[in-house]
Amino acid sequence: MSKKRDLLLSTALELFYRHGINSIGINEVIKVSGVAKKTLYSHFNSKEELVLKALEKRHLTFMLWLETKLESTANNKELIDALFRSLEGWFDGEEPELGDFNGCFFINTSAEFHDAQSEISTYCRFHKAQVRQLIQSKLGGNSEDLLNAICLLKEGAITTAYMTGASSEVIVNSVKILRRLEC
């Protein structure tokens, strides 16, 4: 990937994640990145393509981060603890590879696009399915209920922490509920 393309993509991702897709225009991405409009359009055909590539970049970063956090878990208790401890670290700004916590980029983005069949909405669902699949691969046994509970509480924790700032309380409550189901 060329340096200018990577700069444009990183800038767009940061701006979109911090301020929202609809709040940031192409001119803002150009201004902050310092890259010419012609250069932007030589790499991305449209704002929608830039958004899709930003989603892909965030997906790859998040999945690598999550895989690393969950790789040494040996049982469901360790999986739950590692997942929610990692989420809390993200919420509290202790996960530099994920940057400042501004909620879930995929939830935020899909909320801005009302066409559920758009490529952007489809990619957001793909990301959530991939996260679920990763958690499922680490889960011992074949408990669909526990998998559903983990995924729902994870999504709820992300949203609640973003909206309230009460990350510790959200994590403690999520883990407490999951421990009851785990038995």
DOLUM-446050 format. One record per residue: chain; residue number from 1; x, z, y of N, C-alpha, C in turn. Coordinates in nm, 3 decimals, decimal comma. Layout:
<sites>
> kette | nr | n_east | n_up | n_north | ca_east | ca_up | ca_north | c_east | c_up | c_north
> A | NUM | X | Z | Y | X | Z | Y | X | Z | Y
...
</sites>
This chain:
<sites>
> kette | nr | n_east | n_up | n_north | ca_east | ca_up | ca_north | c_east | c_up | c_north
> A | 1 | 0,086 | 0,000 | -0,118 | 0,000 | 0,000 | 0,000 | 0,090 | 0,000 | 0,123
> A | 2 | 0,056 | -0,081 | 0,222 | 0,137 | -0,087 | 0,342 | 0,122 | 0,043 | 0,421
> A | 3 | 0,223 | 0,073 | 0,501 | 0,222 | 0,196 | 0,580 | 0,105 | 0,199 | 0,679
> A | 4 | 0,077 | 0,086 | 0,740 | -0,033 | 0,082 | 0,838 | -0,168 | 0,097 | 0,770
> A | 5 | -0,184 | 0,035 | 0,654 | -0,309 | 0,050 | 0,579 | -0,328 | 0,196 | 0,538
> A | 6 | -0,222 | 0,257 | 0,489 | -0,229 | 0,398 | 0,448 | -0,259 | 0,488 | 0,568
> A | 7 | -0,198 | 0,459 | 0,682 | -0,224 | 0,536 | 0,804 | -0,370 | 0,522 | 0,847
> A | 8 | -0,421 | 0,400 | 0,845 | -0,562 | 0,378 | 0,880 | -0,655 | 0,453 | 0,785
> A | 9 | -0,625 | 0,446 | 0,658 | -0,708 | 0,512 | 0,557 | -0,703 | 0,664 | 0,571
> A | 10 | -0,585 | 0,718 | 0,588 | -0,570 | 0,863 | 0,606 | -0,640 | 0,911 | 0,733
> A | 11 | -0,625 | 0,836 | 0,839 | -0,690 | 0,870 | 0,966 | -0,841 | 0,864 | 0,952
> A | 12 | -0,890 | 0,757 | 0,892 | -1,035 | 0,743 | 0,873 | -1,090 | 0,857 | 0,788
> A | 13 | -1,022 | 0,888 | 0,679 | -1,069 | 0,996 | 0,592 | -1,074 | 1,128 | 0,668
> A | 14 | -0,970 | 1,159 | 0,741 | -0,968 | 1,285 | 0,818 | -1,080 | 1,289 | 0,921
> A | 15 | -1,098 | 1,181 | 0,994 | -1,203 | 1,178 | 1,096 | -1,343 | 1,180 | 1,036
> A | 16 | -1,364 | 1,101 | 0,931 | -1,495 | 1,098 | 0,865 | -1,528 | 1,234 | 0,805
> A | 17 | -1,431 | 1,297 | 0,743 | -1,454 | 1,426 | 0,678 | -1,482 | 1,535 | 0,781
> A | 18 | -1,410 | 1,531 | 0,891 | -1,427 | 1,635 | 0,993 | -1,553 | 1,615 | 1,077
> A | 19 | -1,585 | 1,489 | 1,109 | -1,693 | 1,463 | 1,206 | -1,814 | 1,390 | 1,149
> A | 20 | -1,802 | 1,334 | 1,031 | -1,911 | 1,257 | 0,973 | -1,887 | 1,108 | 0,990
> A | 21 | -1,949 | 1,032 | 0,903 | -1,930 | 0,886 | 0,903 | -1,993 | 0,823 | 1,027
> A | 22 | -2,117 | 0,860 | 1,054 | -2,189 | 0,795 | 1,164 | -2,140 | 0,837 | 1,302
> A | 23 | -2,068 | 0,949 | 1,309 | -2,015 | 0,996 | 1,438 | -1,885 | 0,928 | 1,476
> A | 24 | -1,821 | 0,864 | 1,380 | -1,690 | 0,803 | 1,403 | -1,701 | 0,651 | 1,392
> A | 25 | -1,666 | 0,584 | 1,498 | -1,665 | 0,438 | 1,497 | -1,526 | 0,385 | 1,468
> A | 26 | -1,521 | 0,257 | 1,444 | -1,394 | 0,190 | 1,417 | -1,296 | 0,210 | 1,533
> A | 27 | -1,346 | 0,207 | 1,656 | -1,257 | 0,222 | 1,772 | -1,188 | 0,358 | 1,773
> A | 28 | -1,256 | 0,463 | 1,726 | -1,195 | 0,596 | 1,719 | -1,084 | 0,598 | 1,614
> A | 29 | -1,107 | 0,534 | 1,502 | -1,004 | 0,526 | 1,397 | -0,882 | 0,452 | 1,451
> A | 30 | -0,906 | 0,344 | 1,521 | -0,797 | 0,266 | 1,580 | -0,720 | 0,349 | 1,683
> A | 31 | -0,794 | 0,416 | 1,770 | -0,731 | 0,497 | 1,875 | -0,645 | 0,609 | 1,816
> A | 32 | -0,699 | 0,685 | 1,722 | -0,625 | 0,798 | 1,665 | -0,507 | 0,751 | 1,581
> A | 33 | -0,524 | 0,643 | 1,507 | -0,416 | 0,594 | 1,421 | -0,308 | 0,520 | 1,500
> A | 34 | -0,347 | 0,465 | 1,614 | -0,252 | 0,387 | 1,693 | -0,227 | 0,248 | 1,636
> A | 35 | -0,315 | 0,203 | 1,548 | -0,302 | 0,072 | 1,484 | -0,399 | -0,025 | 1,551
> A | 36 | -0,358 | -0,148 | 1,566 | -0,441 | -0,249 | 1,633 | -0,566 | -0,283 | 1,553
> A | 37 | -0,671 | -0,321 | 1,626 | -0,798 | -0,359 | 1,562 | -0,777 | -0,475 | 1,465
> A | 38 | -0,697 | -0,571 | 1,505 | -0,670 | -0,686 | 1,418 | -0,606 | -0,641 | 1,286
> A | 39 | -0,518 | -0,542 | 1,294 | -0,453 | -0,489 | 1,174 | -0,555 | -0,420 | 1,085
> A | 40 | -0,644 | -0,343 | 1,146 | -0,749 | -0,275 | 1,069 | -0,831 | -0,378 | 0,992
> A | 41 | -0,876 | -0,481 | 1,062 | -0,960 | -0,582 | 0,997 | -0,882 | -0,672 | 0,901
> A | 42 | -0,751 | -0,673 | 0,909 | -0,674 | -0,747 | 0,809 | -0,668 | -0,669 | 0,677
> A | 43 | -0,693 | -0,538 | 0,683 | -0,691 | -0,454 | 0,563 | -0,831 | -0,419 | 0,512
> A | 44 | -0,926 | -0,410 | 0,603 | -1,063 | -0,369 | 0,567 | -1,161 | -0,465 | 0,634
> A | 45 | -1,251 | -0,522 | 0,557 | -1,345 | -0,621 | 0,610 | -1,455 | -0,561 | 0,696
> A | 46 | -1,482 | -0,432 | 0,677 | -1,593 | -0,369 | 0,749 | -1,574 | -0,218 | 0,750
> A | 47 | -1,654 | -0,151 | 0,828 | -1,652 | -0,006 | 0,828 | -1,695 | 0,046 | 0,691
> A | 48 | -1,793 | -0,021 | 0,629 | -1,838 | 0,022 | 0,496 | -1,724 | 0,017 | 0,395
> A | 49 | -1,643 | -0,087 | 0,400 | -1,528 | -0,095 | 0,310 | -1,429 | 0,018 | 0,338
> A | 50 | -1,408 | 0,048 | 0,465 | -1,319 | 0,158 | 0,503 | -1,374 | 0,291 | 0,450
> A | 51 | -1,503 | 0,312 | 0,460 | -1,566 | 0,434 | 0,408 | -1,547 | 0,441 | 0,257
> A | 52 | -1,571 | 0,331 | 0,187 | -1,553 | 0,330 | 0,041 | -1,409 | 0,362 | 0,001
> A | 53 | -1,315 | 0,305 | 0,073 | -1,174 | 0,332 | 0,041 | -1,138 | 0,477 | 0,074
> A | 54 | -1,199 | 0,533 | 0,180 | -1,177 | 0,675 | 0,212 | -1,235 | 0,763 | 0,102
> A | 55 | -1,353 | 0,727 | 0,051 | -1,413 | 0,801 | -0,061 | -1,322 | 0,795 | -0,184
> A | 56 | -1,268 | 0,677 | -0,213 | -1,178 | 0,662 | -0,327 | -1,054 | 0,750 | -0,312
> A | 57 | -0,998 | 0,748 | -0,191 | -0,878 | 0,829 | -0,165 | -0,909 | 0,977 | -0,185
> A | 58 | -1,020 | 1,024 | -0,131 | -1,058 | 1,164 | -0,146 | -1,088 | 1,197 | -0,292
> A | 59 | -1,153 | 1,106 | -0,362 | -1,183 | 1,127 | -0,504 | -1,054 | 1,148 | -0,584
> A | 60 | -0,958 | 1,059 | -0,565 | -0,832 | 1,070 | -0,640 | -0,759 | 1,200 | -0,607
> A | 61 | -0,757 | 1,236 | -0,481 | -0,693 | 1,360 | -0,439 | -0,763 | 1,481 | -0,500
> A | 62 | -0,895 | 1,483 | -0,491 | -0,972 | 1,597 | -0,541 | -0,959 | 1,608 | -0,693
> A | 63 | -0,970 | 1,497 | -0,764 | -0,962 | 1,501 | -0,910 | -0,825 | 1,548 | -0,958
> A | 64 | -0,719 | 1,501 | -0,896 | -0,585 | 1,546 | -0,932 | -0,572 | 1,696 | -0,907
> A | 65 | -0,621 | 1,741 | -0,792 | -0,618 | 1,884 | -0,758 | -0,695 | 1,964 | -0,862
> A | 66 | -0,817 | 1,922 | -0,894 | -0,900 | 1,997 | -0,988 | -0,841 | 1,995 | -1,129
> A | 67 | -0,790 | 1,881 | -1,173 | -0,726 | 1,875 | -1,304 | -0,610 | 1,973 | -1,314
> A | 68 | -0,530 | 1,980 | -1,209 | -0,417 | 2,073 | -1,205 | -0,466 | 2,217 | -1,212
> A | 69 | -0,571 | 2,248 | -1,141 | -0,623 | 2,385 | -1,138 | -0,681 | 2,427 | -1,272
> A | 70 | -0,736 | 2,331 | -1,347 | -0,804 | 2,364 | -1,472 | -0,719 | 2,338 | -1,597
> A | 71 | -0,601 | 2,279 | -1,581 | -0,527 | 2,231 | -1,697 | -0,487 | 2,340 | -1,796
> A | 72 | -0,462 | 2,460 | -1,752 | -0,413 | 2,563 | -1,846 | -0,523 | 2,658 | -1,893
> A | 73 | -0,649 | 2,625 | -1,867 | -0,757 | 2,713 | -1,913 | -0,774 | 2,698 | -2,063
> A | 74 | -0,794 | 2,813 | -2,130 | -0,803 | 2,812 | -2,277 | -0,942 | 2,846 | -2,329
> A | 75 | -1,027 | 2,897 | -2,241 | -1,162 | 2,932 | -2,285 | -1,257 | 2,926 | -2,166
> A | 76 | -1,385 | 2,947 | -2,189 | -1,485 | 2,932 | -2,084 | -1,465 | 3,033 | -1,971
> A | 77 | -1,428 | 3,156 | -2,004 | -1,404 | 3,257 | -1,900 | -1,292 | 3,212 | -1,807
> A | 78 | -1,181 | 3,165 | -1,866 | -1,069 | 3,118 | -1,784 | -1,109 | 2,996 | -1,700
> A | 79 | -1,189 | 2,907 | -1,759 | -1,236 | 2,788 | -1,687 | -1,317 | 2,830 | -1,564
> A | 80 | -1,414 | 2,918 | -1,584 | -1,499 | 2,964 | -1,474 | -1,415 | 3,033 | -1,368
> A | 81 | -1,326 | 3,122 | -1,411 | -1,241 | 3,195 | -1,314 | -1,152 | 3,098 | -1,236
> A | 82 | -1,087 | 3,006 | -1,307 | -0,997 | 2,911 | -1,240 | -1,073 | 2,820 | -1,144
> A | 83 | -1,188 | 2,770 | -1,187 | -1,267 | 2,681 | -1,102 | -1,310 | 2,751 | -0,974
> A | 84 | -1,369 | 2,867 | -0,986 | -1,424 | 2,932 | -0,868 | -1,315 | 2,997 | -0,783
> A | 85 | -1,206 | 3,041 | -0,842 | -1,093 | 3,091 | -0,764 | -1,031 | 2,976 | -0,682
> A | 86 | -1,024 | 2,859 | -0,745 | -0,971 | 2,741 | -0,675 | -1,063 | 2,698 | -0,562
> A | 87 | -1,193 | 2,701 | -0,587 | -1,289 | 2,668 | -0,481 | -1,274 | 2,764 | -0,364
> A | 88 | -1,260 | 2,892 | -0,394 | -1,244 | 2,990 | -0,287 | -1,117 | 2,963 | -0,206
> A | 89 | -1,010 | 2,927 | -0,275 | -0,887 | 2,891 | -0,204 | -0,908 | 2,773 | -0,111
> A | 90 | -0,985 | 2,674 | -0,157 | -1,017 | 2,558 | -0,073 | -1,100 | 2,601 | 0,047
> A | 91 | -1,203 | 2,681 | 0,021 | -1,290 | 2,728 | 0,130 | -1,211 | 2,803 | 0,236
> A | 92 | -1,112 | 2,879 | 0,190 | -1,034 | 2,964 | 0,280 | -0,911 | 2,895 | 0,338
> A | 93 | -0,898 | 2,764 | 0,315 | -0,789 | 2,687 | 0,374 | -0,655 | 2,707 | 0,306
> A | 94 | -0,656 | 2,748 | 0,180 | -0,532 | 2,776 | 0,107 | -0,493 | 2,665 | 0,010
> A | 95 | -0,556 | 2,550 | 0,023 | -0,526 | 2,435 | -0,064 | -0,486 | 2,317 | 0,025
> A | 96 | -0,358 | 2,311 | 0,065 | -0,315 | 2,212 | 0,163 | -0,346 | 2,067 | 0,125
> A | 97 | -0,343 | 2,035 | -0,005 | -0,369 | 1,897 | -0,043 | -0,512 | 1,854 | -0,015
> A | 98 | -0,604 | 1,952 | 0,000 | -0,743 | 1,919 | 0,032 | -0,773 | 1,929 | 0,182
> A | 99 | -0,680 | 1,984 | 0,259 | -0,700 | 1,995 | 0,403 | -0,801 | 2,103 | 0,439
> A | 100 | -0,836 | 2,107 | 0,566 | -0,934 | 2,204 | 0,613 | -1,067 | 2,182 | 0,543
> A | 101 | -1,137 | 2,290 | 0,514 | -1,263 | 2,283 | 0,444 | -1,376 | 2,246 | 0,540
> A | 102 | -1,440 | 2,134 | 0,511 | -1,555 | 2,087 | 0,589 | -1,672 | 2,054 | 0,497
> A | 103 | -1,689 | 2,134 | 0,393 | -1,791 | 2,104 | 0,295 | -1,742 | 1,997 | 0,200
> A | 104 | -1,834 | 1,940 | 0,126 | -1,801 | 1,834 | 0,031 | -1,814 | 1,698 | 0,100
> A | 105 | -1,707 | 1,622 | 0,103 | -1,708 | 1,491 | 0,168 | -1,812 | 1,399 | 0,105
> A | 106 | -1,834 | 1,414 | -0,025 | -1,928 | 1,326 | -0,096 | -2,073 | 1,365 | -0,068
> A | 107 | -2,101 | 1,492 | -0,062 | -2,236 | 1,537 | -0,024 | -2,263 | 1,497 | 0,121
> A | 108 | -2,166 | 1,526 | 0,208 | -2,183 | 1,494 | 0,350 | -2,205 | 1,344 | 0,371
> A | 109 | -2,126 | 1,264 | 0,302 | -2,136 | 1,119 | 0,318 | -2,269 | 1,067 | 0,264
> A | 110 | -2,306 | 1,113 | 0,144 | -2,431 | 1,062 | 0,086 | -2,551 | 1,103 | 0,171
> A | 111 | -2,542 | 1,216 | 0,239 | -2,652 | 1,260 | 0,326 | -2,669 | 1,167 | 0,446
> A | 112 | -2,563 | 1,096 | 0,483 | -2,570 | 1,005 | 0,596 | -2,620 | 0,866 | 0,557
> A | 113 | -2,629 | 0,839 | 0,428 | -2,672 | 0,707 | 0,381 | -2,801 | 0,722 | 0,302
> A | 114 | -2,906 | 0,664 | 0,354 | -3,039 | 0,682 | 0,296 | -3,069 | 0,583 | 0,184
> A | 115 | -2,988 | 0,481 | 0,170 | -3,008 | 0,383 | 0,065 | -2,937 | 0,432 | -0,061
> A | 116 | -3,012 | 0,486 | -0,155 | -2,955 | 0,541 | -0,277 | -2,887 | 0,435 | -0,363
> A | 117 | -2,914 | 0,308 | -0,335 | -2,854 | 0,199 | -0,413 | -2,729 | 0,142 | -0,347
> A | 118 | -2,693 | 0,191 | -0,230 | -2,574 | 0,139 | -0,161 | -2,449 | 0,172 | -0,241
> A | 119 | -2,345 | 0,095 | -0,216 | -2,216 | 0,121 | -0,283 | -2,164 | 0,260 | -0,248
> A | 120 | -2,188 | 0,302 | -0,126 | -2,140 | 0,433 | -0,083 | -2,212 | 0,544 | -0,159
> A | 121 | -2,344 | 0,538 | -0,166 | -2,419 | 0,640 | -0,241 | -2,381 | 0,637 | -0,389
> A | 122 | -2,365 | 0,518 | -0,443 | -2,326 | 0,504 | -0,583 | -2,189 | 0,567 | -0,608
> A | 123 | -2,096 | 0,547 | -0,516 | -1,963 | 0,606 | -0,533 | -1,969 | 0,758 | -0,525
> A | 124 | -2,051 | 0,811 | -0,437 | -2,066 | 0,957 | -0,427 | -2,119 | 1,015 | -0,558
> A | 125 | -2,215 | 0,948 | -0,620 | -2,267 | 0,993 | -0,751 | -2,159 | 0,981 | -0,859
> A | 126 | -2,081 | 0,874 | -0,854 | -1,971 | 0,855 | -0,948 | -1,874 | 0,974 | -0,940
> A | 127 | -1,839 | 1,014 | -0,818 | -1,747 | 1,126 | -0,801 | -1,803 | 1,252 | -0,866
> A | 128 | -1,929 | 1,281 | -0,839 | -1,991 | 1,402 | -0,897 | -1,994 | 1,395 | -1,049
> A | 129 | -2,020 | 1,277 | -1,103 | -2,021 | 1,260 | -1,249 | -1,881 | 1,282 | -1,307
> A | 130 | -1,778 | 1,235 | -1,236 | -1,641 | 1,252 | -1,283 | -1,599 | 1,399 | -1,281
> A | 131 | -1,639 | 1,471 | -1,178 | -1,610 | 1,615 | -1,171 | -1,679 | 1,686 | -1,286
> A | 132 | -1,805 | 1,654 | -1,307 | -1,881 | 1,714 | -1,419 | -1,813 | 1,684 | -1,552
> A | 133 | -1,770 | 1,560 | -1,571 | -1,704 | 1,522 | -1,695 | -1,574 | 1,600 | -1,716
> A | 134 | -1,499 | 1,621 | -1,609 | -1,376 | 1,699 | -1,620 | -1,406 | 1,843 | -1,662
> A | 135 | -1,505 | 1,903 | -1,598 | -1,543 | 2,040 | -1,634 | -1,589 | 2,045 | -1,779
> A | 136 | -1,669 | 1,948 | -1,818 | -1,719 | 1,943 | -1,956 | -1,604 | 1,933 | -2,056
> A | 137 | -1,502 | 1,856 | -2,022 | -1,387 | 1,840 | -2,113 | -1,311 | 1,970 | -2,134
> A | 138 | -1,320 | 2,062 | -2,040 | -1,251 | 2,191 | -2,049 | -1,339 | 2,300 | -2,108
> A | 139 | -1,466 | 2,273 | -2,120 | -1,563 | 2,372 | -2,164 | -1,561 | 2,382 | -2,316
> A | 140 | -1,550 | 2,505 | -2,366 | -1,555 | 2,527 | -2,510 | -1,698 | 2,525 | -2,560
> A | 141 | -1,720 | 2,475 | -2,680 | -1,855 | 2,469 | -2,733 | -1,932 | 2,352 | -2,674
> A | 142 | -2,057 | 2,348 | -2,704 | -2,140 | 2,237 | -2,658 | -2,261 | 2,291 | -2,585
> A | 143 | -2,237 | 2,371 | -2,483 | -2,347 | 2,434 | -2,410 | -2,383 | 2,353 | -2,286
> A | 144 | -2,486 | 2,272 | -2,299 | -2,534 | 2,193 | -2,185 | -2,584 | 2,285 | -2,074
> A | 145 | -2,646 | 2,397 | -2,113 | -2,697 | 2,492 | -2,013 | -2,584 | 2,552 | -1,931
> A | 146 | -2,475 | 2,591 | -1,997 | -2,362 | 2,648 | -1,924 | -2,297 | 2,542 | -1,835
> A | 147 | -2,282 | 2,421 | -1,884 | -2,227 | 2,313 | -1,802 | -2,314 | 2,289 | -1,679
> A | 148 | -2,445 | 2,281 | -1,700 | -2,536 | 2,262 | -1,586 | -2,524 | 2,377 | -1,487
> A | 149 | -2,519 | 2,500 | -1,537 | -2,509 | 2,616 | -1,448 | -2,379 | 2,614 | -1,368
> A | 150 | -2,268 | 2,582 | -1,434 | -2,139 | 2,574 | -1,363 | -2,146 | 2,469 | -1,253
> A | 151 | -2,195 | 2,351 | -1,287 | -2,198 | 2,242 | -1,190 | -2,294 | 2,271 | -1,075
> A | 152 | -2,410 | 2,325 | -1,105 | -2,505 | 2,359 | -0,999 | -2,452 | 2,470 | -0,909
> A | 153 | -2,393 | 2,572 | -0,969 | -2,338 | 2,681 | -0,888 | -2,217 | 2,635 | -0,807
> A | 154 | -2,139 | 2,545 | -0,864 | -2,024 | 2,489 | -0,789 | -2,074 | 2,417 | -0,664
> A | 155 | -2,174 | 2,331 | -0,682 | -2,229 | 2,257 | -0,568 | -2,292 | 2,353 | -0,467
> A | 156 | -2,365 | 2,450 | -0,517 | -2,427 | 2,549 | -0,428 | -2,324 | 2,632 | -0,355
> A | 157 | -2,216 | 2,666 | -0,424 | -2,109 | 2,745 | -0,361 | -2,043 | 2,666 | -0,248
> A | 158 | -2,018 | 2,538 | -0,273 | -1,955 | 2,453 | -0,170 | -2,045 | 2,445 | -0,047
> A | 159 | -2,172 | 2,418 | -0,070 | -2,266 | 2,404 | 0,042 | -2,285 | 2,536 | 0,115
> A | 160 | -2,304 | 2,644 | 0,040 | -2,328 | 2,775 | 0,103 | -2,205 | 2,823 | 0,179
> A | 161 | -2,087 | 2,806 | 0,120 | -1,964 | 2,847 | 0,190 | -1,947 | 2,770 | 0,320
> A | 162 | -1,979 | 2,642 | 0,316 | -1,967 | 2,560 | 0,436 | -2,067 | 2,604 | 0,544
> A | 163 | -2,189 | 2,631 | 0,501 | -2,294 | 2,665 | 0,598 | -2,283 | 2,807 | 0,651
> A | 164 | -2,234 | 2,899 | 0,567 | -2,234 | 3,041 | 0,608 | -2,095 | 3,097 | 0,635
> A | 165 | -1,993 | 3,036 | 0,577 | -1,858 | 3,090 | 0,589 | -1,834 | 3,209 | 0,498
> A | 166 | -1,931 | 3,246 | 0,416 | -1,922 | 3,363 | 0,328 | -1,866 | 3,323 | 0,193
> A | 167 | -1,742 | 3,276 | 0,191 | -1,686 | 3,222 | 0,067 | -1,668 | 3,328 | -0,041
> A | 168 | -1,617 | 3,443 | -0,007 | -1,592 | 3,546 | -0,109 | -1,721 | 3,589 | -0,177
> A | 169 | -1,823 | 3,614 | -0,099 | -1,952 | 3,656 | -0,154 | -2,011 | 3,548 | -0,245
> A | 170 | -2,003 | 3,424 | -0,203 | -2,055 | 3,313 | -0,282 | -1,982 | 3,304 | -0,415
> A | 171 | -1,851 | 3,317 | -0,413 | -1,771 | 3,307 | -0,535 | -1,803 | 3,422 | -0,629
> A | 172 | -1,805 | 3,544 | -0,578 | -1,835 | 3,661 | -0,661 | -1,970 | 3,646 | -0,728
> A | 173 | -2,071 | 3,606 | -0,652 | -2,206 | 3,591 | -0,708 | -2,212 | 3,480 | -0,812
> A | 174 | -2,146 | 3,368 | -0,786 | -2,146 | 3,257 | -0,881 | -2,082 | 3,298 | -1,013
> A | 175 | -1,967 | 3,362 | -1,005 | -1,896 | 3,404 | -1,126 | -1,978 | 3,509 | -1,202
> A | 176 | -2,040 | 3,600 | -1,130 | -2,122 | 3,704 | -1,194 | -2,236 | 3,640 | -1,273
> A | 177 | -2,304 | 3,544 | -1,214 | -2,414 | 3,475 | -1,283 | -2,363 | 3,401 | -1,406
> A | 178 | -2,252 | 3,331 | -1,391 | -2,198 | 3,252 | -1,502 | -2,148 | 3,341 | -1,616
> A | 179 | -2,096 | 3,456 | -1,585 | -2,053 | 3,549 | -1,690 | -2,170 | 3,592 | -1,778
> A | 180 | -2,286 | 3,608 | -1,717 | -2,405 | 3,645 | -1,795 | -2,445 | 3,531 | -1,888
> A | 181 | -2,434 | 3,408 | -1,842 | -2,472 | 3,294 | -1,925 | -2,370 | 3,264 | -2,034
> A | 182 | -2,247 | 3,298 | -2,005 | -2,136 | 3,267 | -2,094 | -2,146 | 3,343 | -2,227
> A | 183 | -2,205 | 3,460 | -2,226 | -2,210 | 3,546 | -2,345 | -2,286 | 3,486 | -2,460
</sites>
